[in-house]
Structure formats: structure tokens, C-alpha cells
Amino acid sequence: MGTGAVERTWIKALVDEAHAVRLAPILGIHIRTARLLVRRGVTDPDEAQRYLDPQLGHLPDPFSMKDVDKAANRVADAILKKERITLYGDYDVDGVTSTSLLASFLKLHGIEARSYIPKRLIEGYGLNEEAVNTIAEWGTDLLITLDCGITASDEIQRANAHGIQTIVVDHHKCPPELPPAYATLNPHQDDCPYPDKVLAAVGVCFNLIIAVRKVLRDRGAYAGDDLAEPNLRRMMDLVALGTIADMVPLTGVNRVLTWYGVIELKRATRPGIRALMEVSKVRPVKVASSDVAFRLGPRINAAGRLNDASVGVKMLMTEDMAEARKYAQSLDHANGSRQQIEGDVFRAAVDIIETWDTLPHAIVLADESWHPGVVGIVCSKLVERYDRPAILVGEGGRGSARTAKGVHLYDAINDCSSFLTKFGGHRAAAGLRMAHKNVPEFRDALIARVVQDPSYGEQTESTLVFDDDLTPEDIDYPFHKELMKLEPYGLGNPEPLFRVRGVRVRDARVVGGDHLKFRIMEGAGGGLSAIAFKRGDLHEAMVPGRSVDLACHLDLNEWAGLEKLELRVRDLRPLDAAV
């Protein structure tokens, strides 16, 4: 019978107009920009000013994070005593950038730290026993886990037995009992006074290196000619890359970190960053958060999903441009392979779902042939298509999960964990492992649990919430320039979405295989251009003269040295027949 993809409804965001009217003249901004700030929860004029003009001075004191003082002094000791340090990072972008960030900082202090990135398909997530043994054989004095370690009690106990002290740098949900590490940095600890709890691991790591620099400065390490005090702003490209790619909210501290980090990304002085932009076809001066999320980040992730994420660390650490290009090309090739495998798994999953008469409250599918490195991405696509929490289990019982409808995914999975051998994650995403024979019982239990979630139905992927209405005459360069002050966009600070109603099609064509490129009759320059990615199926309906409603973002594109405004369409509705 087939279930079909969920059709979207459009809803205009509710905004307290009084707040917007008050903010606009105080800040000297357009009323529409003021509405966007209010929509994002920014109503206080001072807070709004900080939002539009972030300053590094707005960052909290890193020493307010629990154990930072202890960890910073221990790392400073290791630097001054030339101890052997090993960095154990997760295989995703957050782990790779955290490892590269700390390794870069240590290198400036004459310490060549060893890096260990576990192979996802062989070792799985987190610290493992064999890795600890290998790290001990290296003669490691200090082990620092990055984007992992918060649940690794047994493994850290083993490290202790080898005489290795461990510092955990993580941002995942804390277990009831923390591992026996020398120091644990994680804002989610119940008694951690750090004011912002939603940092990526690379943000936690950045707080650590600020603190280590302060300790070394206080000890007089930079007083002589032997050691220069590092400029940490130059390292914020890695902070932005990891923070944006890890899909944490780009508000509060993360907004400040990514604002300055994107400035460093635009400079592209790091050979690995420049090489990655080359293969991703991203111009440094034009790089935006969307490029990080959809072009740069996926290429680093691809290596970890398919083979060996340590390539990402090598690329980001090298000072040789030719070597950086070699690593970037390897990542680009891995990303191409990942996209092909991902497409095969997605089509197979959709084929199964389309045989169902009705959609259950959660989608749980399993197949031993599915590559475990891509099931998470496919889950995200299924959530977008069907507006249901999705869990896919692949080869070896390794699976991934993504949420929808406001469901707290970690809690839901935790309540069904008797069917699992291992799991971890947070509200929006999780990883798990189970025997394939347990999938049917787990599916039934999870579906029953999802509808009992206290937040069930509060959010829905099938509802497209737009910020404001625009006419083609409203779309001009000054308005776009003001919108750019809201960058970088991401979770918690979504890119502004506008509805443009009743415009008429001038012409339309399909480009790039499945993208709808068209012009409308209204707007500057004889009519605005627009593109709707992956909507080539609507080409036949886009006949000249036909009226359409658009839900779209506003872009500034450059072609042959000329800049022009363009609409990037998220959804569209053909209205009447052609005139």
C-alpha cells in the first residue's frame, strides 16, 4: 500500500511584536531583524547587542569548570617536565578537532603528543582495553581522552594500574558514577558551576588550553626567550569546525566560539583547512556554517565511518601544503564512497517502509548487510522524510538512532536497554549495539515507549515554521547585510526562513540532475533567481506565468565576479494554473 513521505504544513512563527518594536530603534536594526532576535529568545537590549556583536570577553572564566584547575596544572606539569602525553580522540569531527587542537597547543610548547583515534568498525566508540594496553606500551605518562571517556570506568582503572594518569575531556551525558580519572572536564557534571552546559568536546578542550596557558603564564614559562605565549585565536578554526559539525546549539558560549572560529576559517592559514576547502569547493573568504556542516565536516567524518579517522588529525596537523592536499583528497574519496553506500542503504530502508500500511510511532529497521558507518546519516534522512524517530541496525548489530517529535531519545532507549549490549548518546542522537535476534522485541518496546515520552509531539519535522513574510521588494542588499549579523547559523540559531507569496514563474529548468533552478517575474534586476535543491520533480508544474508560494532563505551568490541575491527554496507550492 505504501506510507508515503509526510507532507509539510507551513506555520508562521509566533513573535511578541512589542519586544521587536522596542529592540529595533535601540539597536538601529530593521523591525524584521528584531523579530528574528525575539524569535530566538533574545529580548533584552544588552543581550541582543552581545548577540549581534560577540566578544571574546563574553566567555566565562574557564576555571569555573569543575576540575579545570586540577587538569590545567597537571598538563602544565607534563609540558614543563617533558612527559609523554597520549591524546585519545573520538573518530568524529568533534573528536578529531579536539585532538588536533590540543596536539597543536602542545606542539607549540615542544611536546609531540601521540594521538590514538580508534577504528570505528573494529574498536567501536570510546576507550577500550586493548587501546589502553597499547598506550601503556608507548610509555605514556598522561592520557587525555577527548570527546569520550566519561563512561570508561573499567578502561581508566586499567590505565591507573599501568601507572598512567588520565584526564577526561568530554561533553556527553554523565553516568551516575564517574570514572576514576585524575580529572574530569564535563559541564554536565551535577556540581560543575560552568554556566553553559551544551559545549562540544572541542569547546571543553578550548577552555582547558586557555587555563593551561594561564597556569604557564603565572609560572613564568613565557617570561624568557625560549617559549612564546601562543595566540589562541589562531586555533579557533578547529573550535568552529568541531562545534558546528557536532550539531550543538550555536548559542551562548558556542556562538562566541564559532563567530571567531569562522573568522579564522575564512583566513584558512592552516594547510589542512585550506586543502579541505579546495576538495570541498569552498572559497575560504565565503565559508559559512552551512559549508562546515555539509561540506567540510562530512569529509572528516567519512574517514571515521569507513576506515581510519586518524587521517583527519594528520591533515589538520601537517604544516606541509602538499601533504595536506594528499590527506584531503583521501578524505574526499572516502566521502564519495560514503555517499554511495549511504544512498544504497537509504533506498533499501525506504523500500521496506513503503510496503507498510501505516507508519508506526518509531521506525526500527535492521539488516546485517548495512554498513554501520552510514546508518546514522540514513536515520537522519528517514526522520526528515517520515517525521518519526528512526533506529537502524547494521552489520554486527551496530546501530544508530535519531529523534523526532521532541522525543528524548537517550531516555527512551535507556528504558528499553534490556535488549541491548551497549548504548550511549543524548537527547537527539544515540549509538547502540544489539543482537539482531533482539530487534523485533526492541522495536515493540521502543514504539510503546516513544508515545509515552513527556515531550512527544511537541516538535515535528513535517511542520515548516517560517520566521516572517517578505515581498520581493523587501529583498535587497542592506537587509541581507543585516541578516549576516545573525551568523553563524545552526542548532538553536536557525537560518532565517521567509515566506514569499504569490510570485510568478518567469522560467524554470532542471540543473545538476535533480535541482530546480528558476526565476520569478518580481524583484530587482528583472526578477529574482531561485534554486530548490532536489526538487526537479516539480519542473513540469513550474510553467511560465504560474503563481507559487515559496518558503526560502536569502543567499548572496557570486558568479564571474558579480554578486547577486538569490532565493534558496526549502519548500514551494504551485498555486493556480498558468495565466
For each residue, the residues with C-beta under 8 A, 3 or more apart:
1: 355 356 357
2: 354 355 356
3: 353 354 356 357 358 359 386
4: 354
5: 385 386
6: 385 386 387 461 462
7: 462
8: 462 463 464 571
9: 462 463 464
10: 463 464 465 466 499 551 571
11: 463 464 465 466
12: 465 466 467 468 469 499
13: 39 465 466 467 468
14:
15: 19 20 35 38 39
16: 19 20 38 43
17: 20 21 35
18: 21 22
19: 15 16 22 23 34 38 43
20: 15 16 17 23 24 31 34 35 37 38
21: 17 18 24 31 34
22: 18 19 25 26 45
23: 19 20 26 27 29 34 37 38 43 45 48
24: 20 21 27 28 29 30 31 33 34
25: 22 28
26: 22 23 45
27: 23 24 34 45 48 49 52
28: 24 25
29: 23 24 33 34 52 482
30: 24 33 34 479 482
31: 20 21 24 34 35
32: 35 36 468 470 474 479
33: 24 29 30 36 37 479 482 483 485 486
34: 19 20 21 23 24 27 29 30 31 37 38
35: 15 17 20 31 32 38 39 467 468
36: 32 33 39 40 467 468 483 486 496
37: 20 23 33 34 40 42 43 48 51 52 486
38: 15 16 19 20 23 34 35 41 42 43
39: 13 15 35 36 467
40: 36 37 51 251 492 493
41: 38
42: 37 38 47 48 51
43: 16 19 23 37 38 47 48
44: 47 48
45: 22 23 26 27 48 49
46: 49 50
47: 42 43 44 50 51
48: 23 27 37 42 43 44 45 51 52
49: 27 45 46 52 53
50: 46 47 53 54 55 58
51: 37 40 42 47 48 54 255 486
52: 27 29 37 48 49 485 486
53: 49 50 485
54: 50 51 58 255 256 259 260
55: 50 58 256
56: 59 233 256 260
57:
58: 50 54 55 256
59: 56 62 253 256 257
60: 64 194 195 196 253
61: 64
62: 59 65 68 207 208 210 211 214
63: 68 69 72 211 214
64: 60 61 68 193 194 195
65: 62 68 185 187 192 193 194 204 207
66: 184 185 186 189 191 192 193 194
67: 70 71 183 184 185
68: 62 63 64 65 71 72 185 207 208 211
69: 63 72 73 211
70: 67 73 74 182 183
71: 67 68 74 75 167 169 182 183 185 208 211
72: 63 68 69 75 76 208 211 212 214 215
73: 69 70 76 77 215
74: 70 71 77 78 142 165 167 182 183
75: 71 72 78 79 85 142 144 167 208 212
76: 72 73 79 80 212 215 216 219 221
77: 73 74 80 81 83
78: 74 75 81 83 85 111 141 142
79: 75 76 82 83 106 109 110 111 212 216 221
80: 76 77 216 219 221
81: 77 78
82: 79 110 111
83: 77 78 79 141 142
84: 114 138 139 140 141 142
85: 75 78 106 111 113 114 140 141 142 143 144
86: 113 114 115 116 135 138 140 142 143 144
87: 99 102 103 113 114 115 116 144 146
88: 115 116 117 118 127 131 135 143 144 145 146 148 149
89: 95 96 98 99 115 116 117 145 146 147 148 313
90: 94 95 96 98 117 118 125 126 146 147 148 201
91: 95 96 117 118 119 120 125 303 304 309
92: 95 96 147 245 246 300 301 304 309
93: 96 97 241 242 245 246 297 300 301 312
94: 90 97 98 147 200 201 202 242 243 245 246
95: 89 90 91 92 98 99 117 146 147 148 201 309
96: 89 90 91 92 93 99 100 117 242 300 304 309 312 313 316
97: 93 94 100 101 202 238 239 241 242 245 300 316
98: 89 90 94 95 101 102 146 147 169 201 202 204 205 242
99: 87 89 95 96 102 103 115 117 146 313
100: 96 97 103 104 238 312 313 316 317
101: 97 98 104 105 202 205 206 209 235 238 239 242
102: 87 98 99 105 106 113 144 146 169 205 208 209
103: 87 99 100 106 107 113 115 313 317
104: 100 101 107 108 235 238 316 317
105: 101 102 108 109 209 212 230 232 235
106: 79 85 102 103 109 111 112 113
107: 103 104 110 111 112 113 317
108: 104 105 228 230
109: 79 105 106 216 227 230
110: 79 82 107 227
111: 78 79 82 85 106 107
112: 106 107
113: 85 86 87 102 103 106 107
114: 84 85 86 87 138 140
115: 86 87 88 89 99 103 310 313
116: 86 87 88 89 131 134 135
117: 88 89 90 91 95 96 99 304 308 309 310 312 313
118: 88 90 91 122 123 124 125 126 128 131
119: 91 122 123 307 308 309
120: 91 123 124 125 304 305 309 372 373
121: 306 307 372 373
122: 118 119
123: 118 119 120 128 130 131
124: 118 120 128 398 422 433
125: 90 91 118 120 148 424 431
126: 90 118 148 149 151 152 155 424
127: 88 131 132 145 148 149 152 155 156
128: 118 123 124 131 132 155
129: 132 133 154 155 158
130: 123 133 134
131: 88 116 118 123 127 128 134 135 155
132: 127 128 129 135 136 143 155 158 159 162 164
133: 129 130 136 137 158 162
134: 116 130 131 137 138
135: 86 88 116 131 132 138 140 143 159 164
136: 132 133 139 140 159 162 164
137: 133 134
138: 84 86 114 134 135
139: 84 136
140: 84 85 86 114 135 136 143 164
141: 78 83 84 85 164 165
142: 74 75 78 83 84 85 86 164 165 166 167
143: 85 86 88 132 135 140 159 164 165 166 167
144: 75 85 86 87 88 102 166 167 168 169
145: 88 89 127 148 149 152 166 167 168 169 170
146: 87 88 89 90 95 98 99 102 149 169 170 201 205
147: 89 90 92 94 95 98 169 170 171 172 200 201 202
148: 88 89 90 95 125 126 127 145 152 170 172
149: 88 126 127 145 146 152 156 166 168 169 170 179 181
150: 168 170 172 173 174 175 178 179 184 186
151: 126 172 175 179 424
152: 126 127 145 148 149 155 156 168 179
153: 156 157 175 177 178 179 180
154: 129 157 158
155: 126 127 128 129 131 132 152 158 159 179
156: 127 149 152 153 159 160 166 168 179 180 181
157: 153 154 160 161 179 180
158: 129 132 133 154 155 161 162
159: 132 135 136 143 155 156 162 164 165 166
160: 156 157 163 164 165 166 180
161: 157 158
162: 132 133 136 158 159
163: 160
164: 132 135 136 140 141 142 143 159 160
165: 74 141 142 143 159 160 182
166: 142 143 144 145 149 156 159 160 179 181 182
167: 71 74 75 142 143 144 145 181 182 183 184 185
168: 144 145 149 150 152 156 179 181 183 184 185 186
169: 71 98 102 144 145 146 147 149 185 186 201 204 205 208
170: 145 146 147 148 149 150 184 185 186 201 204
171: 147 186 187 188 198 199 200 201 203 204 248
172: 147 148 150 151 186 188 424 425 426
173: 150 188 410 425 426
174: 150 178 186 188 189 190
175: 150 151 153 178
176:
177: 153
178: 150 153 174 175 181 184 189
179: 149 150 151 152 153 155 156 157 166 168 184
180: 153 156 157 160
181: 149 156 166 167 168 178 184
182: 70 71 74 165 166 167
183: 67 70 71 74 167 168
184: 66 67 150 167 168 170 178 179 181 189
185: 65 66 67 68 71 167 168 169 170 204 207 208
186: 66 150 168 169 170 171 172 174 189 192 204
187: 65 171 192 194 196 197 198 199 204
188: 171 172 173 174 192 197
189: 66 174 178 184 186 192
190: 174
191: 66
192: 65 66 186 187 188 189
193: 64 65 66
194: 60 64 65 66 187 197 207
195: 60 64 252 253
196: 60 187 199 252 253 254
197: 187 188 194
198: 171 187 248 249 251 252 254
199: 171 187 196 203 204 207 243 248 253 254
200: 94 147 171 203 204 242 243 246 248 254
201: 90 94 95 98 146 147 169 170 171 204 205 242 246
202: 94 97 98 101 147 205 206 238 239 241 242 243 246
203: 171 199 200 206 207 239 242 243 248 253 254 257
204: 65 98 169 170 171 185 186 187 199 200 201 207 208
205: 98 101 102 146 169 201 202 208 209
206: 101 202 203 209 210 232 235 236 239 257
207: 62 65 68 185 194 199 203 204 210 211
208: 62 68 71 72 75 102 169 185 204 205 211 212
209: 101 102 105 205 206 212 213 232 235
210: 62 206 207 213 214 232
211: 62 63 68 69 71 72 207 208 214 215
212: 72 75 76 79 105 208 209 215 216
213: 209 210 216 217 229 230 232
214: 62 63 72 210 211 217 218
215: 72 73 76 211 212 218 219
216: 76 79 80 109 212 213 219 221 222 229
217: 213 214 220 221 222 229
218: 214 215
219: 76 80 215 216
220: 217 223
221: 76 79 80 216 217 227
222: 216 217 227 228 229
223: 220
224: 227
225:
226:
227: 109 110 221 222 224
228: 108 222
229: 213 216 217 222
230: 105 108 109 213 234 235
231: 234
232: 105 206 209 210 213 235 236
233: 56 236 260 264
234: 230 231 237 264 269
235: 101 104 105 206 209 230 232 238 239 264
236: 206 232 233 239 240 257 260 261 263 264
237: 234 240 241 261 264 265 267 268 270 273
238: 97 100 101 104 202 235 241 242 261 270 316
239: 97 101 202 203 206 235 236 242 243 257 258 261
240: 236 237 243 244 257 258 260 261 262 264 265 292 488
241: 93 97 202 237 238 244 245 261 265 273 292 296 297 300
242: 93 94 96 97 98 101 200 201 202 203 238 239 245 246
243: 94 199 200 202 203 239 240 246 248 250 254 257 258 261
244: 240 241 247 250 258 289 292 293 297 488 490
245: 92 93 94 97 241 242 292 293 296 297 300 301
246: 92 93 94 200 201 202 242 243
247: 244 293 428 429 490 491
248: 171 198 199 200 203 243 254 491
249: 198 252 254 490 491 492 493
250: 243 244 254 255 258 289 488 489 490 491 492 493
251: 40 198 254 255 492 493
252: 195 196 198 249 255 256
253: 59 60 195 196 199 203 256 257
254: 196 198 199 200 203 243 248 249 250 251 257 258 492
255: 51 54 250 251 252 258 259 488 493
256: 54 55 56 58 59 252 253 259 260
257: 59 203 206 236 239 240 243 253 254 260 261
258: 239 240 243 244 250 254 255 261 262 289 488 490
259: 54 255 256 262 263 487 488
260: 54 56 233 236 240 256 257 263 264
261: 236 237 238 239 240 241 243 257 258 264 265
262: 240 258 259 265 266 287 288 289 292 487 488
263: 236 259 260 266 267
264: 233 234 235 236 237 240 260 261 267 269
265: 237 240 241 261 262 268 273 284 287 292
266: 262 263 284 285 286 287
267: 237 263 264 284
268: 237 265 273 274 277 284 287
269: 234 264 273 274
270: 237 238 273 274 316
271: 274 275 318 319 320 321 323 324
272: 275 276 315 316 317 318 324 327 328
273: 237 241 265 268 269 270 276 277 316
274: 268 269 270 271 277 278 284 321 324
275: 271 272 278 279 315 321 324 325 327 328
276: 272 273 279 280 296 299 300 315 328 331
277: 268 273 274 280 282 283 284 287 296
278: 274 275 281 325 328
279: 275 276 299 325 328 329 331 332
280: 276 277 291 295 296 299 332
281: 278 295
282: 277 286 287 291 295 296
283: 277 286 287
284: 265 266 267 268 274 277 287
285: 266
286: 266 282 283 291 558
287: 262 265 266 268 277 282 283 284 291 292
288: 262 291 292 487 488 489
289: 244 250 258 262 292 293 487 488 489 490
290: 293 294 489 495
291: 280 282 286 287 288 294 295 296
292: 240 241 244 245 262 265 287 288 289 295 296 297
293: 244 245 247 289 290 297 490
294: 290 291 297 298
295: 280 281 282 291 292 298 299
296: 241 245 276 277 280 282 291 292 299 300
297: 93 241 244 245 292 293 294 300 301
298: 294 295 301 302 335 338
299: 276 279 280 295 296 302 303 328 331 332 334 335
300: 92 93 96 97 241 245 276 296 297 303 304 309 312 331
301: 92 93 245 297 298 304 305
302: 298 299 305 306 331 334 335 337 338
303: 91 299 300 306 307 308 309 310 311 312 330 331 334
304: 91 92 96 117 120 300 301 307 308 309 312 373
305: 120 301 302 334 338 371 373 374
306: 121 302 303 334 337 338 341 371 373
307: 119 121 303 304 311 334
308: 117 119 303 304 311
309: 91 92 95 96 117 119 120 300 303 304 312 313
310: 115 117 303 313 314
311: 303 307 308 314 315 327 330 331 334
312: 93 96 100 117 300 303 304 309 315 316 327 331
313: 89 96 99 100 103 115 117 309 310 316 317
314: 310 311 317 318 327
315: 272 275 276 311 312 318 324 327 328 331
316: 96 97 100 104 238 270 272 273 312 313
317: 100 103 104 107 272 313 314
318: 271 272 314 315 323 324 327
319: 271
320: 271 323 324
321: 271 274 275 324 325
322: 325 326
323: 271 318 320 326 327
324: 271 272 274 275 315 318 320 321 327 328
325: 275 278 279 321 322 328 329
326: 322 323 329 330
327: 272 275 311 312 314 315 318 323 324 330 331
328: 272 275 276 278 279 299 315 324 325 331 332
329: 279 325 326 332 333
330: 303 311 326 327 333 334
331: 276 279 299 300 302 303 311 312 315 327 328 334 335
332: 279 280 299 328 329 335 336
333: 329 330 336 337
334: 299 302 303 305 306 307 311 330 331 337 338
335: 298 299 302 331 332 338 339
336: 332 333 339 340
337: 302 306 333 334 340 341
338: 298 302 305 306 334 335 341 342 373 374 377
339: 335 336 342 343
340: 336 337 343 344
341: 306 337 338 344 345 371 373 374
342: 338 339 345 346 374 377 378
343: 339 340 346 347
344: 340 341 347 348
345: 341 342 348 349 370 371 374 375 378 392 394
346: 342 343 349 350 378 381 382
347: 343 344 350 351
348: 344 345 351 352 367 370
349: 345 346 352 353 365 378 382 392
350: 346 347 353 354 382 385
351: 347 348 354 355
352: 348 349 355 356 365
353: 3 349 350 356 359 363 365 382 386
354: 2 3 4 350 351
355: 1 2 351 352
356: 1 2 3 352 353 359 360
357: 1 3
358: 3
359: 3 353 356 363 386 388
360: 356 363 388 447
361: 388 389 447 450 451
362: 388 389 390 391 407 443 446 447 450
363: 353 359 360 382 386 388 389 390 391
364: 390 391 392 393 439 442 443 446 447
365: 349 352 353 390 391 392 393
366: 370 392 393 394 399 436 439
367: 348 370 393 394
368: 394 395 396 436
369: 394 395
370: 345 348 366 367 374 375 392 393 394 395
371: 305 306 341 345 374 375 394 395
372: 120 121 375 394 395 396 398 399 400
373: 120 121 304 305 306 338 341
374: 305 338 341 342 345 370 371 377 378
375: 345 370 371 372 378 379 392 393 394 398 399 400
376: 379 380 392 400 401 402 429 431
377: 338 342 374 380 381
378: 342 345 346 349 374 375 381 382 392
379: 375 376 382 383 390 391 392 400 401 402
380: 376 377 383 384 390 402
381: 346 377 378 384 385
382: 346 349 350 353 363 378 379 385 386 388 390 392 402
383: 379 380 386 387 388 389 390 402 403 404 461
384: 380 381 387 461
385: 5 6 350 381 382
386: 3 5 6 353 359 363 382 383 390
387: 6 383 384 404 405 460 461 462
388: 359 360 361 362 363 382 383 404 405
389: 361 362 363 383 401 402 403 404 405 407 409 412 446 450
390: 362 363 364 365 379 380 382 383 386 401 402 404
391: 362 363 364 365 379 399 400 401 432 446
392: 345 349 364 365 366 370 375 376 378 379 382 399 400 401
393: 364 365 366 367 370 375 397 398 399 432 434 436 439
394: 345 366 367 368 369 370 371 372 375 398 399
395: 368 369 370 371 372 398
396: 368 372 433
397: 393 421 433 434 435 436
398: 124 372 375 393 394 395 431 432 433
399: 366 372 375 391 392 393 394 431 432 433 434
400: 372 375 376 379 391 392 429 430 431 432
401: 376 379 389 390 391 392 409 413 425 429 430 431 432
402: 376 379 380 382 383 389 390 409 428 429
403: 383 389 406 407 408 409 427 428 429
404: 383 387 388 389 390 407 459 460 461
405: 387 388 389 450 455 456 457 458 459 460 461
406: 403 453 455 456 457 458 459 460
407: 362 389 403 404 412 450 453 455 456
408: 403 411 412 427 453 454 455
409: 389 401 402 403 412 413 425 426 427 428 429 430
410: 173 413 414 425 426 427 430
411: 408 414 415 427 453
412: 389 407 408 409 415 416 446 449 450 453
413: 401 409 410 416 417 420 423 425 430 432 446
414: 410 411 417 423
415: 411 412 445 449
416: 412 413 419 420 442 445 446 449
417: 413 414 420 423
418:
419: 416 434 438 441 442 445
420: 413 416 417 423 432 433 434 438 442
421: 397 433 434 435
422: 124 432 433
423: 413 414 417 420 430 431 432 433
424: 125 126 151 172 430 431 432
425: 172 173 401 409 410 413 429 430 431 432
426: 172 173 409 410 429 430
427: 403 408 409 410 411
428: 247 402 403 409
429: 247 376 400 401 402 403 409 425 426
430: 400 401 409 410 413 423 424 425 426
431: 125 376 398 399 400 401 423 424 425
432: 391 393 398 399 400 401 413 420 422 423 424 425
433: 124 396 397 398 399 420 421 422 423
434: 393 397 399 419 420 421 438 439 442
435: 397 421 438
436: 366 368 393 397 439
437:
438: 419 420 434 435 441 442
439: 364 366 393 434 436 442 443
440: 443 444
441: 419 438 444 445
442: 364 416 419 420 434 438 439 445 446
443: 362 364 439 440 446 447
444: 440 441 447 448
445: 415 416 419 441 442 448 449
446: 362 364 389 391 412 413 416 442 443 449 450
447: 360 361 362 364 443 444 450 451
448: 444 445 451 452
449: 412 415 416 445 446 452 453
450: 361 362 389 405 407 412 446 447 453 456
451: 361 447 448 456
452: 448 449 456
453: 406 407 408 411 412 449 450 456
454: 408
455: 405 406 407 408 458 459
456: 405 406 407 450 451 452 453
457: 405 406 460
458: 405 406 455
459: 404 405 406 455
460: 387 404 405 406 457 463
461: 6 383 384 387 404 405
462: 6 7 8 9 387
463: 8 9 10 11 460
464: 8 9 10 11 497 551 570 571
465: 10 11 12 13 497
466: 10 11 12 13 497 498 499 551
467: 12 13 35 36 39 496 497 498
468: 12 13 32 35 36 496 498 499
469: 12 498 499 500 501
470: 32 474 475 498 499 500
471: 474 475 500 522
472: 475 500 503 520 522 523 524 528
473: 522 523
474: 32 470 471 479
475: 470 471 472 479 480 523 524 528 554 565 567
476: 479 480 524 565
477: 480 481 556 565
478: 481 482
479: 30 32 33 474 475 476 482 483 554
480: 475 476 477 483 484 554 556 565
481: 477 478 484 485
482: 29 30 33 478 479 485
483: 33 36 479 480 486 496 554
484: 480 481 487
485: 33 52 53 481 482
486: 33 36 37 51 52 483 489 493 496
487: 259 262 288 289 484
488: 240 244 250 255 258 259 262 288 289 493
489: 250 288 289 290 486 493 494 495
490: 244 247 249 250 258 289 293 493 494
491: 247 248 249 250 494
492: 40 249 250 251 254
493: 40 249 250 251 255 486 488 489 490
494: 489 490 491 497
495: 290 489 553
496: 36 467 468 483 486 553 554
497: 464 465 466 467 494 551 552 553 570
498: 466 467 468 469 470 551 552 553 554
499: 10 12 466 468 469 470 549 550 551
500: 469 470 471 472 503 549 550 552 567
501: 469 549 550
502: 547 548 549 575
503: 472 500 520 521 522 523 547 548 549 550
504: 520 521 522 545 546 547 548 579
505: 508 518 519 520 521 542 543 544 545 546 547 548
506: 518 519 520 521 527 544
507: 518 519 544
508: 505 516 517 518 519 539 542 543 544
509: 516 517 518 539
510: 513 514 515 516 517 536 539
511: 515 516 517 531
512: 515
513: 510 536
514: 510 534 535 536 537
515: 510 511 512 531 532 533 534 535 536
516: 508 509 510 511 531 532 535 536 538 539 542 569
517: 508 509 510 511 529 530 531
518: 505 506 507 508 509 529 530 531 532 542
519: 505 506 507 508 527 528 529 530
520: 472 503 504 505 506 523 527 528 530 548
521: 503 504 505 506 527
522: 471 472 473 503 504 527 528
523: 472 473 475 503 520 527 528
524: 472 475 476 528 565
525: 528 564
526:
527: 506 519 520 521 522 523
528: 472 475 519 520 522 523 524 525 565 566 567
529: 517 518 519 564 566 567
530: 517 518 519 520 550 552 566 567 568 569
531: 511 515 516 517 518 566 567 568 569
532: 515 516 518 535 538 569 572
533: 515 568 569
534: 514 515
535: 514 515 516 532 538 569 572
536: 510 513 514 515 516 539
537: 514
538: 516 532 535 541 542 572 574
539: 508 509 510 516 536 542
540: 543
541: 538 546 574
542: 505 508 516 518 538 539 546 548 574
543: 505 508 540 546 578
544: 505 506 507 508 578
545: 504 505 578 579
546: 504 505 541 542 543 574 575 576 577 578 579
547: 502 503 504 505 574 575 576 579
548: 502 503 504 505 520 542 572 573 574 575
549: 499 500 501 502 503 572 573 575
550: 499 500 501 503 530 567 569 571 572
551: 10 464 466 497 498 499 569 570 571 572
552: 497 498 500 530 567 568 569 570
553: 495 496 497 498 567 568 570
554: 475 479 480 483 496 498 565 566 567 568
555: 565 566 567 568
556: 477 480 563 564 565 566
557: 563 564 565 566
558: 286 561 562 563 564
559: 562 564
560:
561: 558
562: 558 559
563: 556 557 558
564: 525 529 556 557 558 559
565: 475 476 477 480 524 528 554 555 556 557
566: 528 529 530 531 554 555 556 557
567: 475 500 528 529 530 531 550 552 553 554 555
568: 530 531 533 552 553 554 555
569: 516 530 531 532 533 535 550 551 552 572
570: 464 497 551 552 553
571: 8 10 464 550 551
572: 532 535 538 548 549 550 551 569
573: 548 549
574: 538 541 542 546 547 548
575: 502 546 547 548 549
576: 546 547 579
577: 546
578: 543 544 545 546
579: 504 545 546 547 576
